[in-house]
Amino acid sequence: MTDFVLVAGAWLGAWAWDEVADGLRAAGHRAHPLTLSGLAEKQGVPAGQDTHVRDIVDAVERLEARDVVLVGHSYAGIPVGQAAERIGGRLARVVFVDANVPVGGESFLSGWPSDGVRRSIEENGGVWPPPDATEFAGQDLTDERIARILARASPHPGASLTEPAALDRPLAELPATYVKCLLDGEEPLPAAAEALKSERWELVTLDTGHWPMFSRPGELVRVLRESVRTG
């Protein structure tokens, strides 16, 4: 039995993992969806990058578990990757789901044209507002599913997007699986592609969009279960 700590990306909370968590529990594992500070039911809590890393480390410490798989989707790959090296021997594996991965000294917004996002954060009191439905087009999601996501999405704390990551050792040294969702581009982001050169990293592809916990939850459960066997 493995403990999966599930952390969703920007605008999302623990609720995003409902179907995946149910599938993992049905397979005999323990699933622990986590809402990061400032999001969903934790809206209004001040949060930067270090806050989100601490959220994840604290969640693992409360579990008192030895075989922990940290799962980070999209933005959450950055705090999850940092937390993975901080939980030491408790880590069984880290799984990045179509995610950004941390690079020491760089933020989520580093390395891509982010002026629009930075301006939006400044204009909206320090948060990044959820997008409209067009952001989810072409990502294997029904109109009904998109409407449900947007109904529960919450503004994302801007400081967590602009503050840099801190790593004590190369990310490629960790046992990891990178899940690339092909409708969001066929190639991993450059930092992930570099880490995938490591023998400790595995690449898995899913023929779906950037939010597989909504579009293909059963397939994502299968990948997560197989990551344990790989580890």
Secondary structure as UniProt FT lines:
FT   STRAND          3..7
FT   TURN            10..11
FT   HELIX           14..17
FT   HELIX           18..26
FT   TURN            27..28
FT   STRAND          30..34
FT   TURN            37..38
FT   HELIX           40..42
FT   TURN            43..44
FT   HELIX           49..63
FT   STRAND          68..73
FT   HELIX           74..76
FT   HELIX           77..86
FT   HELIX           88..90
FT   STRAND          91..97
FT   TURN            108..111
FT   HELIX           115..123
FT   TURN            124..126
FT   STRAND          127..128
FT   HELIX           133..136
FT   TURN            137..138
FT   HELIX           143..152
FT   STRAND          156..157
FT   HELIX           159..162
FT   HELIX           171..173
FT   STRAND          176..181
FT   HELIX           182..184
FT   HELIX           190..195
FT   TURN            196..197
FT   TURN            199..200
FT   STRAND          201..206
FT   HELIX           212..215
FT   HELIX           217..230
//
